[in-house]
Structure formats: structure tokens, C-alpha cells
């Protein structure tokens, strides 16, 4: 079973930057679609960004131009570079992994991002 471990969250002032990392165990990382989701208090979990095995990316409109998702298959790691952070970006951020051959989605434990004004 794949394990995902996120890191890089923390407290940052509005306008600042953070870089989240998610390290995956196992051997299927390179063929997997990786995602970053977030869940703010009292809200549903939402997709922030996806990157396919081929490197195609997709972002929720609210982060376009500010966040960048990338992957390093040699390190089994996906990143989320977050710039120009806003208070509304405050949430727990989760990493996800899924493959085309399975409906199962693996999740990390989450990392808290708090943006102060």
C-alpha cells in the first residue's frame, strides 16, 4: 500500500510563499496522477491542483497564476509551490495519488497552512 507524507506547511503572512512536499512510498509514483487538495474549517475538501504522469497540470481557478504543482519521479515526490498567499488559502492541505488502473485513491495525513493578515 502506498504511503504519502506531506511536509512544508506552516504559518506565513499574506503575500508570502510556502512550498509543500509530498513523498510517496512504493514503485507506482511515476505512473500515478498526483494531486493537492485542501480543506478549510467548515468547508468541503476541494481540489487545488493535479499533475498527471505525463506532466499535464490542472488548477482550481482561485490559485491559477499563484500556485505551481510539479513532480520529481526520481525522488517519488510532488511539490506545491504557493506564492502570493491569501488568508483564504488557509486550510489543511492533502496530497493524493491515484492510477488509471484502480479507483482507489491514497491520501496523506495533511499539513496545515495558515495565512495571517
Rosetta constraint file for C-alpha pairs under 8 A:
AtomPair CA 1 CA 26 HARMONIC 7.55 0.50
AtomPair CA 2 CA 24 HARMONIC 6.70 0.50
AtomPair CA 2 CA 25 HARMONIC 5.49 0.50
AtomPair CA 2 CA 26 HARMONIC 5.81 0.50
AtomPair CA 2 CA 106 HARMONIC 6.75 0.50
AtomPair CA 3 CA 24 HARMONIC 5.67 0.50
AtomPair CA 3 CA 25 HARMONIC 5.30 0.50
AtomPair CA 3 CA 26 HARMONIC 7.71 0.50
AtomPair CA 3 CA 106 HARMONIC 7.37 0.50
AtomPair CA 3 CA 107 HARMONIC 7.68 0.50
AtomPair CA 3 CA 108 HARMONIC 7.00 0.50
AtomPair CA 4 CA 22 HARMONIC 6.28 0.50
AtomPair CA 4 CA 23 HARMONIC 5.64 0.50
AtomPair CA 4 CA 24 HARMONIC 4.61 0.50
AtomPair CA 4 CA 25 HARMONIC 6.66 0.50
AtomPair CA 4 CA 95 HARMONIC 7.03 0.50
AtomPair CA 4 CA 96 HARMONIC 7.63 0.50
AtomPair CA 4 CA 106 HARMONIC 7.48 0.50
AtomPair CA 4 CA 107 HARMONIC 6.37 0.50
AtomPair CA 4 CA 108 HARMONIC 4.59 0.50
AtomPair CA 4 CA 109 HARMONIC 7.53 0.50
AtomPair CA 5 CA 22 HARMONIC 5.32 0.50
AtomPair CA 5 CA 23 HARMONIC 5.28 0.50
AtomPair CA 5 CA 24 HARMONIC 6.63 0.50
AtomPair CA 5 CA 95 HARMONIC 7.93 0.50
AtomPair CA 5 CA 108 HARMONIC 5.49 0.50
AtomPair CA 5 CA 109 HARMONIC 6.75 0.50
AtomPair CA 5 CA 110 HARMONIC 7.93 0.50
AtomPair CA 6 CA 20 HARMONIC 7.01 0.50
AtomPair CA 6 CA 21 HARMONIC 5.52 0.50
AtomPair CA 6 CA 22 HARMONIC 4.25 0.50
AtomPair CA 6 CA 23 HARMONIC 6.55 0.50
AtomPair CA 6 CA 94 HARMONIC 7.31 0.50
AtomPair CA 6 CA 95 HARMONIC 6.74 0.50
AtomPair CA 6 CA 108 HARMONIC 6.36 0.50
AtomPair CA 6 CA 109 HARMONIC 7.03 0.50
AtomPair CA 6 CA 110 HARMONIC 6.20 0.50
AtomPair CA 6 CA 111 HARMONIC 6.15 0.50
AtomPair CA 7 CA 20 HARMONIC 5.77 0.50
AtomPair CA 7 CA 21 HARMONIC 5.27 0.50
AtomPair CA 7 CA 22 HARMONIC 6.42 0.50
AtomPair CA 7 CA 111 HARMONIC 6.27 0.50
AtomPair CA 8 CA 18 HARMONIC 6.99 0.50
AtomPair CA 8 CA 19 HARMONIC 5.84 0.50
AtomPair CA 8 CA 20 HARMONIC 4.50 0.50
AtomPair CA 8 CA 21 HARMONIC 6.12 0.50
AtomPair CA 8 CA 111 HARMONIC 7.35 0.50
AtomPair CA 9 CA 18 HARMONIC 7.06 0.50
AtomPair CA 9 CA 19 HARMONIC 7.52 0.50
AtomPair CA 9 CA 20 HARMONIC 6.21 0.50
AtomPair CA 9 CA 111 HARMONIC 5.36 0.50
AtomPair CA 9 CA 112 HARMONIC 5.30 0.50
AtomPair CA 9 CA 113 HARMONIC 4.97 0.50
AtomPair CA 9 CA 114 HARMONIC 7.97 0.50
AtomPair CA 10 CA 18 HARMONIC 7.93 0.50
AtomPair CA 10 CA 111 HARMONIC 7.95 0.50
AtomPair CA 10 CA 112 HARMONIC 6.13 0.50
AtomPair CA 10 CA 113 HARMONIC 5.05 0.50
AtomPair CA 10 CA 114 HARMONIC 6.13 0.50
AtomPair CA 11 CA 113 HARMONIC 6.17 0.50
AtomPair CA 11 CA 114 HARMONIC 4.76 0.50
AtomPair CA 11 CA 115 HARMONIC 5.92 0.50
AtomPair CA 11 CA 116 HARMONIC 7.29 0.50
AtomPair CA 12 CA 16 HARMONIC 6.11 0.50
AtomPair CA 12 CA 17 HARMONIC 7.23 0.50
AtomPair CA 12 CA 18 HARMONIC 7.64 0.50
AtomPair CA 12 CA 113 HARMONIC 7.87 0.50
AtomPair CA 12 CA 114 HARMONIC 6.33 0.50
AtomPair CA 12 CA 115 HARMONIC 5.04 0.50
AtomPair CA 12 CA 116 HARMONIC 6.24 0.50
AtomPair CA 13 CA 85 HARMONIC 7.66 0.50
AtomPair CA 13 CA 115 HARMONIC 5.38 0.50
AtomPair CA 13 CA 116 HARMONIC 4.75 0.50
AtomPair CA 13 CA 117 HARMONIC 5.91 0.50
AtomPair CA 14 CA 84 HARMONIC 6.95 0.50
AtomPair CA 14 CA 85 HARMONIC 5.29 0.50
AtomPair CA 14 CA 86 HARMONIC 5.08 0.50
AtomPair CA 14 CA 87 HARMONIC 6.30 0.50
AtomPair CA 14 CA 115 HARMONIC 5.67 0.50
AtomPair CA 14 CA 116 HARMONIC 5.66 0.50
AtomPair CA 14 CA 117 HARMONIC 5.30 0.50
AtomPair CA 15 CA 83 HARMONIC 7.05 0.50
AtomPair CA 15 CA 84 HARMONIC 4.16 0.50
AtomPair CA 15 CA 85 HARMONIC 4.87 0.50
AtomPair CA 15 CA 86 HARMONIC 6.41 0.50
AtomPair CA 16 CA 83 HARMONIC 6.15 0.50
AtomPair CA 16 CA 84 HARMONIC 5.46 0.50
AtomPair CA 16 CA 85 HARMONIC 5.53 0.50
AtomPair CA 17 CA 81 HARMONIC 7.51 0.50
AtomPair CA 17 CA 82 HARMONIC 5.40 0.50
AtomPair CA 17 CA 83 HARMONIC 4.40 0.50
AtomPair CA 17 CA 84 HARMONIC 6.22 0.50
AtomPair CA 17 CA 85 HARMONIC 6.19 0.50
AtomPair CA 18 CA 81 HARMONIC 6.21 0.50
AtomPair CA 18 CA 82 HARMONIC 5.25 0.50
AtomPair CA 18 CA 83 HARMONIC 6.75 0.50
AtomPair CA 19 CA 79 HARMONIC 6.84 0.50
AtomPair CA 19 CA 80 HARMONIC 5.62 0.50
AtomPair CA 19 CA 81 HARMONIC 4.45 0.50
AtomPair CA 19 CA 82 HARMONIC 5.94 0.50
AtomPair CA 20 CA 79 HARMONIC 5.50 0.50
AtomPair CA 20 CA 80 HARMONIC 4.98 0.50
AtomPair CA 20 CA 81 HARMONIC 6.41 0.50
AtomPair CA 20 CA 82 HARMONIC 7.89 0.50
AtomPair CA 21 CA 77 HARMONIC 6.69 0.50
AtomPair CA 21 CA 78 HARMONIC 5.84 0.50
AtomPair CA 21 CA 79 HARMONIC 4.55 0.50
AtomPair CA 21 CA 80 HARMONIC 6.54 0.50
AtomPair CA 22 CA 77 HARMONIC 5.41 0.50
AtomPair CA 22 CA 78 HARMONIC 5.26 0.50
AtomPair CA 22 CA 79 HARMONIC 6.35 0.50
AtomPair CA 22 CA 95 HARMONIC 6.33 0.50
AtomPair CA 22 CA 108 HARMONIC 7.94 0.50
AtomPair CA 23 CA 75 HARMONIC 7.64 0.50
AtomPair CA 23 CA 76 HARMONIC 5.83 0.50
AtomPair CA 23 CA 77 HARMONIC 4.44 0.50
AtomPair CA 23 CA 78 HARMONIC 6.72 0.50
AtomPair CA 24 CA 29 HARMONIC 6.81 0.50
AtomPair CA 24 CA 76 HARMONIC 5.46 0.50
AtomPair CA 24 CA 77 HARMONIC 6.17 0.50
AtomPair CA 25 CA 29 HARMONIC 7.82 0.50
AtomPair CA 25 CA 76 HARMONIC 7.22 0.50
AtomPair CA 28 CA 32 HARMONIC 6.31 0.50
AtomPair CA 29 CA 73 HARMONIC 6.80 0.50
AtomPair CA 29 CA 76 HARMONIC 5.81 0.50
AtomPair CA 29 CA 97 HARMONIC 7.92 0.50
AtomPair CA 30 CA 53 HARMONIC 5.96 0.50
AtomPair CA 30 CA 73 HARMONIC 5.47 0.50
AtomPair CA 30 CA 76 HARMONIC 7.32 0.50
AtomPair CA 31 CA 53 HARMONIC 5.10 0.50
AtomPair CA 31 CA 99 HARMONIC 6.75 0.50
AtomPair CA 32 CA 52 HARMONIC 6.64 0.50
AtomPair CA 32 CA 53 HARMONIC 5.39 0.50
AtomPair CA 32 CA 97 HARMONIC 6.25 0.50
AtomPair CA 32 CA 98 HARMONIC 5.52 0.50
AtomPair CA 32 CA 99 HARMONIC 4.73 0.50
AtomPair CA 32 CA 100 HARMONIC 7.55 0.50
AtomPair CA 33 CA 50 HARMONIC 7.01 0.50
AtomPair CA 33 CA 51 HARMONIC 5.77 0.50
AtomPair CA 33 CA 52 HARMONIC 4.28 0.50
AtomPair CA 33 CA 53 HARMONIC 5.49 0.50
AtomPair CA 33 CA 97 HARMONIC 5.82 0.50
AtomPair CA 33 CA 98 HARMONIC 5.46 0.50
AtomPair CA 33 CA 99 HARMONIC 6.08 0.50
AtomPair CA 34 CA 50 HARMONIC 5.77 0.50
AtomPair CA 34 CA 51 HARMONIC 5.40 0.50
AtomPair CA 34 CA 52 HARMONIC 6.38 0.50
AtomPair CA 34 CA 53 HARMONIC 7.88 0.50
AtomPair CA 34 CA 78 HARMONIC 7.06 0.50
AtomPair CA 34 CA 95 HARMONIC 7.25 0.50
AtomPair CA 34 CA 96 HARMONIC 5.62 0.50
AtomPair CA 34 CA 97 HARMONIC 4.75 0.50
AtomPair CA 34 CA 98 HARMONIC 6.74 0.50
AtomPair CA 35 CA 47 HARMONIC 7.48 0.50
AtomPair CA 35 CA 48 HARMONIC 7.54 0.50
AtomPair CA 35 CA 49 HARMONIC 5.67 0.50
AtomPair CA 35 CA 50 HARMONIC 4.29 0.50
AtomPair CA 35 CA 51 HARMONIC 6.33 0.50
AtomPair CA 35 CA 95 HARMONIC 5.67 0.50
AtomPair CA 35 CA 96 HARMONIC 4.89 0.50
AtomPair CA 35 CA 97 HARMONIC 6.44 0.50
AtomPair CA 36 CA 47 HARMONIC 6.35 0.50
AtomPair CA 36 CA 48 HARMONIC 5.47 0.50
AtomPair CA 36 CA 49 HARMONIC 5.30 0.50
AtomPair CA 36 CA 50 HARMONIC 6.46 0.50
AtomPair CA 36 CA 80 HARMONIC 7.52 0.50
AtomPair CA 36 CA 93 HARMONIC 6.72 0.50
AtomPair CA 36 CA 94 HARMONIC 5.63 0.50
AtomPair CA 36 CA 95 HARMONIC 4.71 0.50
AtomPair CA 36 CA 96 HARMONIC 6.22 0.50
AtomPair CA 37 CA 45 HARMONIC 6.52 0.50
AtomPair CA 37 CA 46 HARMONIC 5.41 0.50
AtomPair CA 37 CA 47 HARMONIC 4.38 0.50
AtomPair CA 37 CA 48 HARMONIC 5.01 0.50
AtomPair CA 37 CA 49 HARMONIC 7.03 0.50
AtomPair CA 37 CA 93 HARMONIC 5.63 0.50
AtomPair CA 37 CA 94 HARMONIC 5.06 0.50
AtomPair CA 37 CA 95 HARMONIC 6.38 0.50
AtomPair CA 37 CA 96 HARMONIC 7.53 0.50
AtomPair CA 38 CA 45 HARMONIC 5.45 0.50
AtomPair CA 38 CA 46 HARMONIC 5.49 0.50
AtomPair CA 38 CA 47 HARMONIC 6.61 0.50
AtomPair CA 38 CA 48 HARMONIC 6.66 0.50
AtomPair CA 38 CA 91 HARMONIC 5.80 0.50
AtomPair CA 38 CA 92 HARMONIC 5.40 0.50
AtomPair CA 38 CA 93 HARMONIC 4.25 0.50
AtomPair CA 38 CA 94 HARMONIC 5.86 0.50
AtomPair CA 39 CA 43 HARMONIC 6.24 0.50
AtomPair CA 39 CA 44 HARMONIC 5.94 0.50
AtomPair CA 39 CA 45 HARMONIC 4.29 0.50
AtomPair CA 39 CA 46 HARMONIC 6.34 0.50
AtomPair CA 39 CA 91 HARMONIC 5.22 0.50
AtomPair CA 39 CA 92 HARMONIC 5.32 0.50
AtomPair CA 39 CA 93 HARMONIC 6.59 0.50
AtomPair CA 40 CA 44 HARMONIC 7.29 0.50
AtomPair CA 40 CA 45 HARMONIC 7.36 0.50
AtomPair CA 40 CA 90 HARMONIC 6.52 0.50
AtomPair CA 40 CA 91 HARMONIC 4.24 0.50
AtomPair CA 40 CA 92 HARMONIC 6.36 0.50
AtomPair CA 41 CA 91 HARMONIC 7.12 0.50
AtomPair CA 47 CA 59 HARMONIC 7.87 0.50
AtomPair CA 47 CA 60 HARMONIC 6.73 0.50
AtomPair CA 48 CA 59 HARMONIC 5.75 0.50
AtomPair CA 48 CA 60 HARMONIC 5.27 0.50
AtomPair CA 48 CA 63 HARMONIC 7.28 0.50
AtomPair CA 49 CA 57 HARMONIC 7.09 0.50
AtomPair CA 49 CA 58 HARMONIC 5.48 0.50
AtomPair CA 49 CA 59 HARMONIC 4.38 0.50
AtomPair CA 49 CA 60 HARMONIC 6.39 0.50
AtomPair CA 49 CA 69 HARMONIC 6.53 0.50
AtomPair CA 50 CA 56 HARMONIC 7.98 0.50
AtomPair CA 50 CA 57 HARMONIC 5.45 0.50
AtomPair CA 50 CA 58 HARMONIC 5.18 0.50
AtomPair CA 50 CA 59 HARMONIC 6.64 0.50
AtomPair CA 50 CA 69 HARMONIC 7.11 0.50
AtomPair CA 51 CA 55 HARMONIC 5.66 0.50
AtomPair CA 51 CA 56 HARMONIC 5.44 0.50
AtomPair CA 51 CA 57 HARMONIC 4.45 0.50
AtomPair CA 51 CA 58 HARMONIC 6.67 0.50
AtomPair CA 51 CA 69 HARMONIC 6.77 0.50
AtomPair CA 51 CA 70 HARMONIC 7.01 0.50
AtomPair CA 51 CA 71 HARMONIC 7.70 0.50
AtomPair CA 52 CA 56 HARMONIC 5.27 0.50
AtomPair CA 52 CA 57 HARMONIC 6.60 0.50
AtomPair CA 55 CA 70 HARMONIC 7.84 0.50
AtomPair CA 55 CA 71 HARMONIC 7.87 0.50
AtomPair CA 57 CA 69 HARMONIC 7.25 0.50
AtomPair CA 59 CA 63 HARMONIC 6.68 0.50
AtomPair CA 59 CA 64 HARMONIC 6.02 0.50
AtomPair CA 60 CA 64 HARMONIC 6.59 0.50
AtomPair CA 63 CA 67 HARMONIC 5.59 0.50
AtomPair CA 66 CA 82 HARMONIC 6.14 0.50
AtomPair CA 66 CA 83 HARMONIC 5.12 0.50
AtomPair CA 66 CA 84 HARMONIC 6.08 0.50
AtomPair CA 66 CA 85 HARMONIC 7.70 0.50
AtomPair CA 67 CA 80 HARMONIC 6.69 0.50
AtomPair CA 67 CA 81 HARMONIC 5.47 0.50
AtomPair CA 67 CA 82 HARMONIC 4.47 0.50
AtomPair CA 67 CA 83 HARMONIC 6.00 0.50
AtomPair CA 68 CA 79 HARMONIC 7.97 0.50
AtomPair CA 68 CA 80 HARMONIC 5.64 0.50
AtomPair CA 68 CA 81 HARMONIC 5.05 0.50
AtomPair CA 68 CA 82 HARMONIC 6.64 0.50
AtomPair CA 69 CA 78 HARMONIC 7.27 0.50
AtomPair CA 69 CA 79 HARMONIC 5.61 0.50
AtomPair CA 69 CA 80 HARMONIC 4.58 0.50
AtomPair CA 69 CA 81 HARMONIC 6.39 0.50
AtomPair CA 70 CA 78 HARMONIC 5.77 0.50
AtomPair CA 70 CA 79 HARMONIC 5.23 0.50
AtomPair CA 70 CA 80 HARMONIC 6.61 0.50
AtomPair CA 71 CA 76 HARMONIC 7.74 0.50
AtomPair CA 71 CA 77 HARMONIC 5.83 0.50
AtomPair CA 71 CA 78 HARMONIC 4.22 0.50
AtomPair CA 71 CA 79 HARMONIC 6.01 0.50
AtomPair CA 72 CA 76 HARMONIC 6.06 0.50
AtomPair CA 72 CA 77 HARMONIC 5.39 0.50
AtomPair CA 72 CA 78 HARMONIC 6.29 0.50
AtomPair CA 73 CA 77 HARMONIC 6.49 0.50
AtomPair CA 85 CA 89 HARMONIC 6.48 0.50
AtomPair CA 85 CA 115 HARMONIC 6.83 0.50
AtomPair CA 86 CA 90 HARMONIC 7.59 0.50
AtomPair CA 86 CA 115 HARMONIC 6.25 0.50
AtomPair CA 86 CA 116 HARMONIC 7.96 0.50
AtomPair CA 87 CA 114 HARMONIC 7.49 0.50
AtomPair CA 87 CA 115 HARMONIC 4.85 0.50
AtomPair CA 87 CA 116 HARMONIC 5.96 0.50
AtomPair CA 87 CA 117 HARMONIC 6.59 0.50
AtomPair CA 88 CA 115 HARMONIC 7.67 0.50
AtomPair CA 89 CA 113 HARMONIC 7.56 0.50
AtomPair CA 89 CA 114 HARMONIC 7.50 0.50
AtomPair CA 89 CA 115 HARMONIC 6.77 0.50
AtomPair CA 90 CA 112 HARMONIC 7.82 0.50
AtomPair CA 90 CA 113 HARMONIC 5.39 0.50
AtomPair CA 90 CA 114 HARMONIC 4.60 0.50
AtomPair CA 90 CA 115 HARMONIC 5.45 0.50
AtomPair CA 91 CA 112 HARMONIC 6.07 0.50
AtomPair CA 91 CA 113 HARMONIC 5.52 0.50
AtomPair CA 91 CA 114 HARMONIC 6.61 0.50
AtomPair CA 92 CA 110 HARMONIC 5.87 0.50
AtomPair CA 92 CA 111 HARMONIC 5.39 0.50
AtomPair CA 92 CA 112 HARMONIC 4.34 0.50
AtomPair CA 92 CA 113 HARMONIC 5.98 0.50
AtomPair CA 93 CA 110 HARMONIC 5.27 0.50
AtomPair CA 93 CA 111 HARMONIC 5.25 0.50
AtomPair CA 93 CA 112 HARMONIC 6.19 0.50
AtomPair CA 93 CA 113 HARMONIC 6.98 0.50
AtomPair CA 94 CA 107 HARMONIC 6.78 0.50
AtomPair CA 94 CA 108 HARMONIC 5.78 0.50
AtomPair CA 94 CA 109 HARMONIC 6.70 0.50
AtomPair CA 94 CA 110 HARMONIC 4.43 0.50
AtomPair CA 94 CA 111 HARMONIC 6.62 0.50
AtomPair CA 95 CA 107 HARMONIC 5.81 0.50
AtomPair CA 95 CA 108 HARMONIC 5.29 0.50
AtomPair CA 95 CA 110 HARMONIC 7.01 0.50
AtomPair CA 96 CA 105 HARMONIC 6.61 0.50
AtomPair CA 96 CA 106 HARMONIC 5.53 0.50
AtomPair CA 96 CA 107 HARMONIC 4.68 0.50
AtomPair CA 96 CA 108 HARMONIC 6.52 0.50
AtomPair CA 97 CA 105 HARMONIC 5.72 0.50
AtomPair CA 97 CA 106 HARMONIC 5.14 0.50
AtomPair CA 97 CA 107 HARMONIC 6.71 0.50
AtomPair CA 98 CA 102 HARMONIC 7.19 0.50
AtomPair CA 98 CA 103 HARMONIC 7.41 0.50
AtomPair CA 98 CA 104 HARMONIC 6.50 0.50
AtomPair CA 98 CA 105 HARMONIC 4.91 0.50
AtomPair CA 98 CA 106 HARMONIC 6.49 0.50
AtomPair CA 99 CA 103 HARMONIC 7.56 0.50
AtomPair CA 99 CA 104 HARMONIC 7.96 0.50
AtomPair CA 99 CA 105 HARMONIC 8.00 0.50
